[in-house]
Amino acid sequence: EKAFDSAAKSGKVKPEQRASFFGLVGVVNARLAYERFEKLFSGPRWEALKAKGAQVQRPLWASTGTKNP
């Protein structure tokens, strides 16, 4: 994540680093999304909804990349 921070701040990513940089960005985004998911489905508000029958909507992880260029 330090590499991500420094590259993002400098605005410079070398062409040979692009693939790994985008992969890192994807992992960081997934972690942030999952943290948000955990926060939404925990705590007193969620427990009250759960007691009334609410169910967890699990995140769907899917690739949006081209499968057959």
Secondary structure, DSSP 8 states (H G I E B T S, - for coil): -HHHHHHHHHT---GGGHHHHHHHHHHHHHHHHHHHHHHHTSHHHHHHHHHTT-----------S-S--
